[in-house]
């Protein structure tokens, strides 16, 4: 039963991966829980206009390319006159979203979590206003996620479909002739790869000298080579100085990042994908004395408590990578901490994945970060070209890289490029969570023939003893 002083024990603001998980976990722990969410469906950005719909389109576009691009024919599967029914593909995406958002609503009912439909803003440290009604709780969790970072001077109009953000790029009514992607990070590359596979010419404009900032240097270089090989045009060390829309087309003016002659790119669609920003506006944080840092994030302590004892924060609104699985783990931890248990998230072992084809995944330190932190390291690499399953599947792009501390052999980071990298990285994350050495991984029996054997061989390579190269 809730404390008689309050309507609820816990009120979670936001029903994205962090928020809905926090609400369910708190309810499982016997607390009376409500979750305020203004969307018409639960699941936040991830389920509605992010992780889930983009993966549906990534998978659909991969199937189309396999059939249309001759990959199936190589294995004797003859496909003549392959055509794209974009409406059907988009419909399948919508079905997946509906199933999963509906699933969260079912879980709320199952766990007796009350959904307060509307935007929540603080009145005081225990009270918020939702849709004109005042609701109180002993503890309140801010889990409002993030939204697209706008590019100054560039107006996004998703309905028109010429200049779009990540949400608009999920629902284009036709395949663009030429798509210009502003930003060479995860979102831009994933969505750019969808439309390239479906037939668009794709040009990626990135201010930095390499794609995928924050990832391991060798991985970034290899990714650039692979995307070029697939037909993407990459304009690195390049900045966008203007986007002019004229009817159904746009002119994107770019120039070298260090300055120089301008160039105009004509496009049917411009995707603005330069990052995301925390959703803290409109929460009424000033009413409870909480300020945000220079990045607009809410600072918390190690147990996700803000400077106000009754208010907690998780996910994209606090420092750290903006990843759904990070938010989920923090959601479980914050609920356990509120319930008087010990909820911990090891932020040093948060895997990240780029769901292009091949996939790109990493966990722990990059080689550059390890050296910068003062570690003396040993590195083992194993090419997928030498992996028997990858070779049999004609799926040989990429490699596995294991970074270990030279003296202790403790694994500091693992980086993978291959079709199954997102699945394979889980082994590395679990090994690192238990403080594994490269030898631990090398002497763990891996099933043959699998892509995962490349992880074993890369670990063996740390000691200079791989078998198959």
N, C-alpha and C positions, 0 to 999 in steps of 0.2 A: 504493500500500500504506500501511496505517496505521502510524504510529510504533509500533515494537515494544513501547514502554512502555505503550501504551494499546490498548483494544479497538477504538476508533474514532478517526478524526481529528476528527469533529464529531458531537455528540449534540444533537439539537433536542428540547426538551421542549414538546410540544403540536403538534398537526397541523391547526390552523386555517389560514386563508389566509396568515398570516405564517409559521407553522411549516412547513407542507408545502412552501411555495415555497422557503423557506430550505434545507430538506433536499434538494430536487430540484436547486436551483442549485448547492449545494455538491458534490453528486454529479456534476453536469455538469462541474465544474471539476476532477474527478479525485480527490476526497477520499472516504474511506470513511466512510459516513454511517449513523447510526441515528436514528430518531424515536420518542420515547416518547409514547404516546397511550392514555388510559384508556377513551375511548368505544369502543363496539363498531364504529363506522364512523369513517373519516377525514373531515376537512373542518371540524372544530370547530363552534362555534355557527353560523357563517355558513351552511354547507351543510346542517347538520342541523336546526337550530331557529331560524334567523335569516333572512339575506338571501334564500336560495333558496326555502324553503317560503312565506315571506311574499309573494314576487313571484308565485308560482304562484297564490295566493289573490287577490292584487290583480288579476292578469290575468283569472282566472275570474270574479271578481265584476264586473269592468268589462264583460265579455261579457254577463253576465246583465243588468246594468243597461241596456246598449245594446238588448238584445232586449225587456226588460220595460218599459223606461221610454219607449219610443216614438222613440228616436233613429234606429233602423233604419227605422221607418215613414216618417220624414221623407225618406228616400232611396228610398222605394218598396218596401222589403223588409218584407213583411207577416208578422208573427209573432203567431199567435193561441194563447191558452192556454199561455203560457210558464210553465214550472214549474222549481223548483230541486231538483236531486238532490244534496244536500249530500255524501252519502257518495261519489258519483262525483267531485265536485270535490276532496274531501280525498284520494281515491285517486290522482288525477292529481298532486296535490302530492307525495304519497309516492313516486310513480314518478320524478318529477324529482329528488327527493332521492337516491333509490337509484342512479339513473344517474350523478349527479355525484359522490357519495361513492365509488361503485365506480370511477369514472374516476380519482380520486386514487389509489386502491389500485393500479390498473393502472400509473399513472405511477411509483409507488414501485417496483414490480417491474421496469418498463422501465429505470429509472435505478439499480437495485440499492441502493435505500434499505431498510434493515432496519427493520421496524415492531416496536418493543418494546411489547407490549400490557400496559398497566398505568400506574399513577400513579408518577411519578418524584419522589424527594426527595433533596436533596444530603446526601452524607456528608462530602465535602471538595471542594476547588476543581476536581478532575478526576473525581470519582466520584459516582454517584447509585445509589440503590436502586430497582429497578423490579420489582414483583411478587415481592419476596423475593430477587431476584438483584442482585448488585453489578455495575455496568457502568462502565467508565472511558472517558474521551475527552480528547483534548488540548484541545479547545475545546467549550464547552457553551453553547447558545443557549436562553434562556428565552422561550417564545412561547406562554404559557398563556392568553392572552386575557382575557376578562371575563365576568362573570355579572350577573344582574339585581340591582339595588339594592333591598333590602327597605324597606318603609315601616313604621317602628316602630309596633308595636301592631296591625298588620294581618297576619293569617295567610293565606298563599297555599296553596290546595289545588287543584292543576291537575286532579287526578282527579275531584274533585267538580264542578268547572266553574262554581262561583259566584264565588269570588275567585281570579283567575288572573293569572299574569304573561305575558310575551310568548310563552313556550313553550306555555302552556295555551290562549292565544287562537288558536293555529294549529290546534287540534284540538277545538273545541267540537262536541258531538254534535248540537246544534240551534241555530238562529238565535235569539238572545235577543230577548225583547220589548223590554227596555230595557237597554242597556249603558252603564255609567258608566266613563269612562276617566279615571284619575287621572294627569295629566301631559300637557301639550300640546306635547310634543316629537315627534321623528321617529317613534319606534316607536308611541306612542299614536295619532298621527294616521293612520299607515298602517294599523294593524290596526283602528282605529275605523272608517276609511273602508270597509274590507272588509265589516264586518258591517252598516254602514249601507246599503251597496248591496244586501246580501242581505236587507234588510228590517227590521233592528233600528232602534229609536230610539236615538240615541247622544248622550250628554252628556259633554263634555270639561271637566274641572275642572283649571284651571291657576293656580298660585300667583302667577305674574307677570301683568303687565297685558296681555301679548300672547303669542301662540303662538310656537313655534320660537325659543327663546333662541339667540343667537349669529348669527342670520341678519340680513341687511340690513333696516333698519326699514321701508322701503316694501314689501318683500316680505312681511314679517310682517303688516302691515296688510292687504295685498291677500289674503293667505292666509286671514286671519280672515273677510273679506267672502265669499270663495268658499265656504268650509266652511259658513258660515251659509246662504248661498244654496242649498247642496246639502241642507240640512236638519239639519245638526249643531247641537246646542245648546251654546254656549260659555259657561262660567262662568269668566271671567278674574278676576284679583286675588282668588282664592278658595282657601281652604285646607281640607283634609279633616281633621276632628278625630276621626273614628271610623268604623269599619265593623263592623256587627253582622249576623252571618249567622243566619238562621232557616230551616232546611230548605233549600229551593231558591231562596231569595231573600235579598237583603241590603239593609240600610238604611245609606246613606252620609250621615253628618252633615257638613255643610259650613258655613263662615261666611266673611265677608269677611276677606281677608288682614290687614287692619289692625284686625280685631276688629269685632264687631257681632252681630246676631241670627243664630242658627243656623237652618239649613234641613235637612230630611231628604229625601234622594232614595231612592226605592225602585227596586231594580234586580234583574234576573234574572242579571246578570253584571257583575262589577267587574274591570276590567283595571288592574293596578298597573304603570305605565310611567313611573317617575320617574328612570330612568337606569340606568347600569351601573357596576360596580366591578371593579378589576383582580383577577385570580385569582392571588394570591400566597400564600394560606394553604396550609399543608401542603407547601410546597416545601423546607422546612428551610433557609431563607435564613440563619438565625442560625448554622448550622454553617459558613458560609463568610464570615460577617461582613458581609453585605449587609443594610442597613436600607431600609425604604420611606419615602417622604415623607408629608406630611400627607394626601395623597389616596390613599395606599396604593400609589403607583407606584414603580417602580425607576428611579433616575436613571442616565442613561448619558451618555457624551460624544458628540461629533458622528459617531463611527463605530460607535456602539451598543455600545461596551465599557462594562461596569460598573466599579466600583472594584477588582474582582478581574480581573486580566489575562486569565484563561482563560474568564471568564464574560461573556456578551453578553446583551442583551435587546432585544426588538422588539415592535411591535404595541400592543395595549390595555394591557399592563403597564407601558408607559413613558408619559411625558407626551405630550400631543397628542390630536387627535381620534380617537375609537374607531371607525375605519373600516376595512373589510376591505382596500380598495385601498391605504391607507396602510401597513397591515401587509405586504401583498404586496411593495410597493416596498422596504420595509425588510428583508424577507426576502431579496430579491435582493442588496441592498447589503451586508447583514451577511455573507452567504456569500462575496461577492467580497472583502470586507475580511479575513475569516479566511484566504482563499486568497492574500492578499498583493496583491490588486488594489485598485482605488479604487472603492468603492461609495458613492454619494452620493444622498440624497433631499432634494429642495427642498421643505421643509415649508411654504414660503410659497405654494406652488401645489398644494394638495391639494383637489380638488373635493369638494363634498358634495351629496347628492341626497336629496330626500324623494319617495318613489315613490307619492304620492297621484295623483289625477287632478283637475286637471292636476298634472304633476310640478313640483317646485320645486328649483332647482339654483343653486349659487354657487361661485365660486372667487376666492381672493385676499381683499382687504379689503372690508368693508362701507363704506358712505358714512360712517357714524359713526366706525368705526375709523380710516379714512383721515384724517379731520379731527382726531381725537384724537392721531394720530401726527404731526401738524403739517404734513400735506400741504395745499397749495392745489390744489383739484380742479376739474375740469369733468365734468359728468355728461350722458350722452346716454341718452334713453329712447325706446323704440319700442313701441307697443301691438300686440298680436297681431291686434286688430280691423282693423288696416290692412295686415296681411300677406295676400297674395292666396290662398296655399294654405290658411292657417288659415280664412279667410273662406269659401272654397269647401267646406271640410270641416265647416263650422259648428263650429269649434273655436277660438273667438276669445278665450277667457279668458286674461288675463295680459299680460306684457310682457317686454322685454329691457332691461336697464340696464347701461350701461358706465361705469365710473368711471376717469377718467384724471388724471394729474398735469398741472396747468394749463400749466406751463412746458415740460416735456419731452414731454408728450403720451403718456408711457408708461402702459400700462394697469395699473391697480392692483387692479381687481376687476371681475367680471362676475356679474350676478344675473339669473336667468331664471325666469319662471313660464309654462309652456305644456305641452301634452301630451308633447312630445318634449324637455323641458328636460334630462333626464339624458343624452341623446345629444348635444345641442347644446353642452353645457358643455365637452365634450372639445376643441372648436375653440378655445374661450377659454383653456383650460388650456395647450394647446400654444402658442398665440400668446404667452401670458405667460411660458412657459418660455424662449422665445427673445427676451424683452424687447420685445415688439411695442408699437407705438404704436397709438392708435385709428385713425390714418390708415392704418397697415398693414392693419388689418382692413377699413376702409372701401374701400380700393382693391384688395382681393382679390375676384376675380370669384366670385360665389356662384350656384349653379344655380337656375334659375327654372322652375316655382314651387315653392319649398320654405319650410318654417318657418325654416330657417337664414338666409334673407335678412333676417330681423328682427335678427339679430346685426350684419349689415353696416349696416343702417339705423340701429341704435342707436349704432354707432361713428361713422357720418356725423353723427348728432345731437350728438355731443360738440362738433363744430365748428359746430353749428347749421345743418347742411345736409342733413337727410334728404330723400328725394324724395317719399315717399308719405304724409307728414303735413304 
